[in-house]
Amino acid sequence: REFNVLEGLWNARITSHVPLSQVSRLITKDAVVNGLLLTDRCMRDAGFAKPRIAVAALNPHAGDGGNFGHEDDAEIVPAAGSAS
């Protein structure tokens, strides 16, 4: 994985260097959980005793009740809950 760090704010993502057309199928609960656990571990290794990690939606509308996909409700929300 890779992180972008700017003034103490770390940015990590689940997918990287793949065509945009493939992103939604790569957003799975397992991928999100693994990404969150890795981010937590890397931040702890970097000296953050209790990292605070925010999780963003796949799109700005967070699925909008299924109008813009189901990845947020089906994959991202359950992953964030189980990784906490």
C-alpha positions in Angstrom: 0.0 0.0 0.0 1.0 3.6 -0.2 0.2 6.6 1.9 0.2 10.2 1.1 1.1 12.3 4.2 0.6 16.1 4.4 1.0 18.0 7.6 0.2 15.0 9.8 -2.8 13.9 7.7 -2.4 10.4 6.3 -4.3 9.3 3.2 -4.6 5.7 2.3 -6.8 4.0 -0.3 -8.0 0.5 -1.0 -7.2 0.6 -4.7 -4.3 2.1 -6.4 -3.0 2.3 -10.0 -6.0 0.5 -11.6 -8.4 1.7 -14.2 -11.3 3.6 -12.8 -13.6 1.1 -14.5 -12.3 -1.6 -12.1 -12.4 0.3 -8.9 -16.0 -0.6 -7.8 -15.4 -4.4 -8.1 -12.3 -4.1 -6.0 -14.1 -2.5 -3.1 -14.9 -5.6 -1.0 -15.5 -5.9 2.7 -12.3 -8.0 3.0 -10.2 -5.4 1.0 -11.6 -2.5 3.2 -11.0 -4.4 6.5 -7.4 -5.3 5.4 -6.8 -1.7 4.4 -8.0 -0.4 7.7 -6.0 -2.9 9.7 -2.8 -2.1 7.7 -3.4 1.6 8.1 -3.8 1.2 11.8 -0.6 -1.0 12.1 1.5 1.4 10.0 0.3 4.5 11.9 1.1 2.7 15.2 4.5 1.8 13.9 5.0 5.5 13.0 4.4 6.5 16.6 0.6 7.1 16.8 -0.5 5.4 20.0 -4.2 5.5 19.0 -4.7 6.4 15.4 -8.1 7.9 14.4 -9.1 6.6 11.0 -12.0 8.1 9.0 -13.5 6.0 6.2 -14.8 7.8 3.1 -17.5 6.6 0.8 -16.8 5.3 -2.7 -18.6 8.3 -4.2 -19.6 11.7 -2.9 -23.2 10.6 -2.5 -22.3 7.4 -0.4 -24.6 5.4 -2.7 -27.6 7.6 -2.1 -29.8 4.7 -1.2 -28.7 2.6 -4.2 -29.1 5.3 -6.8 -25.3 5.4 -7.2 -24.3 1.8 -6.5 -24.5 -0.5 -3.5 -20.8 -0.7 -2.6 -21.0 1.7 0.3 -23.9 -0.1 2.1 -22.8 -3.6 1.1 -19.1 -3.5 1.5 -17.7 -0.3 3.1 -20.1 0.2 6.0 -19.9 -3.4 7.3 -16.1 -3.4 6.9 -15.7 -0.2 8.9 -17.9 -1.7 11.6 -16.1 -4.9 11.8 -12.6 -3.4 11.8 -13.2 -1.1 14.7 
